[in-house]
Amino acid sequence: MSAQDPAALRPWRVLGRKPLFALPPRLSVALEAVALPDGRVVEDYVQIEMPSYAMIYAETAERRVLCLRQYKHGPRRVSLTLPAGHVEPQEDAQQAAERELLEETGYAAPEWRKLGSFSNAGNQGCGLCHVFAAYGARPVQPAQPGDLEEMRLELLSRRALRAALAAGDIAIIGSAVAASLGLADVARRRKRTA
């Protein structure tokens, strides 16, 4: 097997773990000692654990995408985002997605598809982002986000969402990925029905 052969790749082995800092349930940081497949040992590989969250690409029956405009403190600017929130210990990722869509927008949807789960940081972890598409979303109650951020619901056309992505109006990687995956899912659905 050559080094380019994916079958030749092997996972690292964790030899030990030393917790450094914890702020439950938001964050924990640890150093791991890891053995690489070639025999080298790294004694101080940083791992960051954060809660998993769900991110939702939701469309109405009129093909409008539910987006939120809000200040996000990470990039320190107002950004277009998609509905999202943490997966609580008692729920699975889709239950969290359905709850967050309802809380943040007041909308519910009858059709859901999981588009994937992704690590936020390839080397440190930093939680999983579970991406869902929701179709046929309709308002069923007033939004009740309860978040720190003020937010404004914006219903965008697919074209306007693509333009926002291209213009850098979406500052959060999870929202950018979910928007891209949602738009790709829409394109796949159209091909299947054509």
C-alpha positions in Angstrom: 0.0 0.0 0.0 1.2 3.5 -0.9 1.0 6.5 1.5 -1.7 7.8 -0.9 -3.9 4.7 -0.3 -6.7 5.6 2.1 -6.7 2.1 3.4 -3.1 2.7 4.7 -4.3 5.5 7.0 -4.7 4.6 10.6 -6.2 6.4 13.6 -4.0 7.8 16.3 -4.0 6.1 19.7 -4.7 8.1 22.8 -2.2 7.2 25.5 -3.5 9.6 28.2 -5.6 12.6 28.9 -5.0 15.5 31.2 -8.0 17.9 31.8 -6.9 21.6 31.9 -10.1 23.6 32.2 -13.8 23.1 32.3 -16.8 25.3 32.2 -19.7 22.8 32.1 -21.6 22.4 29.9 -20.1 24.9 27.5 -16.5 24.0 27.3 -13.7 21.7 28.4 -10.0 21.7 27.4 -7.6 18.9 27.8 -4.2 17.8 26.7 -3.9 14.3 25.2 -0.8 12.2 24.7 -1.2 10.5 21.3 0.8 7.9 19.5 1.0 8.5 15.7 0.9 5.5 13.4 4.6 6.0 12.6 5.5 5.6 16.3 6.0 9.2 17.2 4.3 10.4 20.4 2.9 13.9 20.9 2.5 14.6 24.6 0.5 17.9 24.4 -2.2 17.6 21.7 -5.0 20.1 22.7 -8.6 18.8 22.6 -11.6 21.1 23.0 -15.0 19.7 23.8 -18.1 21.8 23.2 -21.7 20.9 22.9 -23.1 19.6 19.7 -25.6 21.7 17.9 -28.2 21.6 15.1 -28.2 24.0 12.2 -31.3 24.3 10.0 -31.8 25.2 6.3 -35.6 25.7 6.3 -37.7 26.6 3.3 -41.4 27.7 3.2 -43.8 26.2 0.6 -43.1 29.4 -1.4 -39.4 28.5 -1.5 -38.3 31.3 0.9 -35.3 30.4 3.1 -35.7 31.3 6.8 -32.7 33.3 7.9 -31.9 35.3 10.9 -29.9 38.6 11.0 -28.2 39.1 14.3 -25.0 40.3 16.0 -22.6 37.4 16.6 -19.8 38.0 19.1 -17.3 35.5 17.7 -16.8 37.5 14.5 -17.9 40.7 16.3 -20.4 41.8 13.6 -24.0 41.5 12.5 -24.3 38.5 10.3 -26.9 36.6 8.4 -27.3 33.1 10.0 -29.5 30.1 9.9 -31.6 28.9 12.8 -29.5 26.8 15.2 -28.9 25.8 18.8 -27.4 23.2 21.1 -28.6 19.6 21.3 -29.8 19.2 24.9 -28.8 16.0 26.8 -32.4 14.5 26.6 -32.9 15.0 22.9 -31.4 13.8 19.6 -30.1 16.2 16.9 -33.3 16.3 14.9 -35.4 17.0 18.0 -33.0 19.9 18.7 -33.4 21.1 15.2 -37.2 21.1 15.3 -37.2 22.8 18.7 -34.7 25.5 17.6 -36.5 26.3 14.4 -39.8 26.7 16.4 -38.1 28.8 19.1 -36.1 31.1 16.9 -38.5 31.6 14.0 -42.0 30.5 15.2 -42.1 28.1 12.2 -42.5 24.3 12.1 -42.0 22.0 9.1 -43.5 18.7 8.1 -40.5 17.4 6.1 -37.0 17.0 7.5 -33.8 15.6 6.0 -30.5 15.2 7.7 -27.7 16.6 5.5 -24.8 15.4 7.7 -22.8 15.9 10.9 -19.5 17.8 10.9 -16.7 18.6 13.3 -16.1 22.3 13.8 -12.3 21.9 14.0 -10.5 19.0 12.3 -7.7 18.8 14.9 -9.4 19.9 18.1 -13.0 18.8 17.8 -15.0 21.7 19.2 -18.4 20.0 19.0 -20.4 18.5 16.1 -22.7 20.5 13.8 -25.7 18.5 12.7 -27.1 20.0 9.6 -30.8 19.5 8.6 -33.0 20.7 5.8 -36.7 21.4 6.6 -39.3 21.9 3.8 -42.8 23.3 3.9 -42.1 25.5 6.9 -45.0 27.6 8.1 -45.5 29.9 11.0 -47.3 28.3 14.0 -46.5 30.6 16.9 -44.6 33.8 17.7 -40.8 33.3 17.8 -39.5 32.9 21.4 -35.7 32.6 21.0 -34.7 33.4 24.6 -31.2 34.0 23.4 -28.8 36.8 24.4 -28.8 38.1 20.8 -31.5 40.2 19.2 -32.5 38.7 15.9 -34.6 39.6 12.9 -36.2 36.9 10.7 -35.6 37.4 7.0 -37.2 35.2 4.3 -34.8 35.1 1.4 -35.1 33.7 -2.1 -32.5 31.0 -2.9 -30.9 33.5 -5.2 -30.6 36.1 -2.4 -29.1 33.4 -0.1 -26.5 32.5 -2.8 -25.7 36.2 -3.1 -25.3 36.6 0.7 -22.9 33.6 0.7 -20.8 35.1 -2.1 -20.7 38.5 -0.6 -19.5 37.3 2.8 -22.7 38.3 4.6 -22.7 35.0 6.4 -19.8 35.2 9.0 -20.4 31.8 10.8 -19.0 28.7 9.2 -21.9 26.5 10.3 -24.4 28.8 8.7 -22.3 28.9 5.5 -22.0 25.1 5.3 -25.7 24.6 6.1 -26.8 27.1 3.5 -24.6 25.5 0.9 -25.7 22.0 1.8 -29.4 23.1 1.8 -29.1 24.7 -1.6 -27.3 21.6 -2.9 -30.2 19.4 -1.5 -32.7 21.6 -3.3 -30.9 21.1 -6.5 -30.8 17.3 -6.0 -34.5 17.3 -5.2 -35.3 19.2 -8.4 -33.2 16.7 -10.5 -35.1 13.8 -9.0 -38.5 15.2 -9.8 -37.5 16.4 -13.3 
